Amino acid sequence: MTVAALTGAALAGAGGGATALARPSPKIVVKDGVTQPVFSYEDAIREHVYVESSVDSDRDGRKDRVNVDIIRPKETEHGLKVPVIMDESPYYDNAGRGNESELKTYDAGGNPVKFPLYYDNYFVPRGYAFLAVDMVGTTRSDGCPVSGGPTDVLGGKAVVDWLNGRAKAYGPDGDPVRATWTTGRTGMIGKSYDGTLANGVAATGVEGLETIVPISAISSWYDYSRMNGVKYTDDEQPWLASYVDTDPPEKCAAVNAGLDEGEDDATGNYNAYWKTADYRDGTIARASRVRASIFAAHGVNDLNVKDDQFAEWWQALARRGVERKVWLTQRGHVDPFDTRRDAWAATLHRWFDHELQKIPNGITREPRADIEIGPDQWITQPDWPARDARGIVLRPGAGGTLGLDRAPRGTTAAFTDAPGPRGQGYAESAMVADPTAARPYRTAFVSAPLPRTGRLSGTPDARLKIRLDRPTANLTALLVDYGEDTRVDYLGSGSGIRTLGTEDCHGESTPADDACYKRTEVTTVTSPVNVVARGWLDAQNARSLSRPRPLEPGRYYTVGWETLSQEYLLKKGHRLALVLAGTDADYNAETPTGAQVTLDLRGSSVTVPVAAAEDDPAAMIAPPRPATTWRGPAEVTLPVQERELY
């Protein structure tokens, strides 16, 4: 029976002329460590307010007001105070949210009728308010979007401040509105840009933000756009701002011009502009200010928001001692609701109950990391990376071998940062095809068949001793698994999932806003080769991302960089390879320099963090031996993942 029903029964029992019983205080009900759905979703209050921010992003002389659509239990009108779950997004009137691209809808009075996703349907009956917040410059909020920059973040911070009595808000009639119905404890959640805003707001250190759940989220916009001076794309910042802004383009033309200038595509360098959109160590937001706990989710094969966005953020928060939990999947840019739905909803429920309702349900005493190591194959471990992971230093050798021993002095290999068929470097499929064959645009080093299975857990690190005949080169390092296997098809159109025709439901529904979503299933591909980890470097940025230092031609330099992180089973009988090449036509928006790269093998290596059952993880790598006849395919096809933003 709901609280409302209990109240009605009590009043009905106050017979004939008796004085009606006083309305009992509505309460949140907890059973088995979690809140129960005792409040009516259909009868919940739906309203909207405009929170006044501290910023004027469109430079019109007025502070931007942020539109906040609210749904909360009707009992909050009778003394119940509830915590808040908030999804701030720029996508509510363009791309939509979730796998089904849901949009907000409103009634004739401008009040919200449909809230995208299931957060409202599931959590409002359990004693939460849900806020769907339009990011500054989007949907019904004032201003101009700035692709993750300061005003995007500070607009969301203003909402948390309002919930805690530190900012002003106004109703549709212009009258001031106070959030008297909330405890002020707030959790932010969202995928991609939405989760990115959660990271950014948390990094301001705002009080009242208790936890964040960033899913496939950015923590540094420089690293979203490029790696070590190598650009992934051109015009990313102004293009994205224009995409999420459905106002006439002339409104924010001047702001977009500033984004175009600030991103500095001409050099690919990190500068003062990028520091304003860096939440790890930026000017308005930085990891050292984070008060909130974090429950992160990311795909280790996400080639949109690449997983260094999670890994670097995770490590920065670990150094701060921030309470943390993580799910890592083998998928691409996919929400865990569409990967492992029931388990995700149940875990998210317990997390919010613990962090926002302060229910001691033990979730923080459980293993910190849930990790998918194969299609629908999950393990748990105390932390990420695996605590028993040890770095194996693998060294390229003469004859294209990869093993534990250093090459003899004077052993070299060479390749050219050369234009491919389209003039933009070579495709990844060409780089990894038959690694024993000589190719002028790459060099490859292959291990003997692995005698044991181990698990890569963490971030590989390449260290190369190189000599160029020109001042710089774009460098690609690929860690490649050669061995027939069935893996998650993260490069496919669904980034590892297929949407089915059947639905299941999580929460309560109304005719205008149901809690039911199409099921999904994992998609797989059986192939003889898989790129495990990728990393890129503009050689002149090896020492500094801000102040490039061109290399003196003919002189050896040691350069190093980390690849993207991974969780990956290196299986017995497979061979592991290090492939080094120039400009990557699939993932780099760079022009090849034409430089010849000479590699001193003795001074070069890649360190791979491996967790293994044996005391010595290096035992999984057989001693190096001369290359044998290649028994793999001469050519392979690796599709490029389409650019997804949401």
Salt bridges, closest charged atoms under 4 A:
ASP43 OD2 - LYS74 NZ 3.70
GLU47 OE2 - ARG72 NE 2.73
GLU52 OE2 - ARG65 NH2 3.96
ASP60 OD2 - ARG62 NH2 3.09
ASP69 OD2 - LYS104 NZ 2.69
ASP69 OD1 - ARG140 NH2 3.44
GLU77 OE2 - ARG72 NH1 2.96
GLU102 OE2 - LYS114 NZ 3.01
ASP134 OD1 - LYS104 NZ 2.69
ASP161 OD2 - LYS157 NZ 2.85
ASP161 OD1 - ARG166 NH2 2.78
ASP194 OD2 - ARG97 NE 2.90
GLU207 OE2 - ARG291 NH2 3.75
GLU210 OE1 - LYS358 NZ 3.23
ASP223 OD2 - ARG280 NH1 2.82
ASP234 OD1 - LYS231 NZ 2.88
ASP247 OD2 - LYS251 NZ 3.08
ASP265 OD1 - ARG226 NH2 2.87
ASP281 OD2 - LYS275 NZ 3.94
ASP281 OD1 - ARG286 NH1 3.60
ASP302 OD2 - HIS298 NE2 3.92
ASP302 OD2 - HIS333 ND1 2.68
ASP338 OD1 - ARG341 NH2 2.82
ASP342 OD1 - HIS506 NE2 2.93
ASP353 OD2 - HIS349 NE2 3.09
GLU355 OE2 - HIS354 ND1 2.63
GLU366 OE2 - ARG350 NH2 2.83
ASP370 OD2 - ARG340 NH1 3.06
GLU372 OE2 - ARG331 NH2 2.81
ASP376 OD1 - ARG331 NH2 2.97
ASP383 OD2 - ARG324 NH2 3.61
ASP383 OD2 - ARG368 NH1 3.10
GLU428 OE2 - ARG534 NE 2.68
ASP461 OD1 - ARG463 NH1 2.62
ASP481 OD2 - ARG487 NH2 3.19
ASP481 OD1 - HIS574 ND1 2.93
ASP485 OD2 - LYS571 NZ 3.00
ASP504 OD1 - ARG341 NH1 2.70
ASP504 OD1 - HIS506 ND1 3.94
ASP504 OD2 - ARG519 NH1 3.49
ASP513 OD1 - LYS114 NZ 3.89
GLU521 OE2 - ARG498 NH1 2.67
GLU567 OE1 - ARG455 NH1 2.51
ASP600 OD2 - LYS465 NZ 3.66
GLU614 OE2 - ARG452 NE 3.48
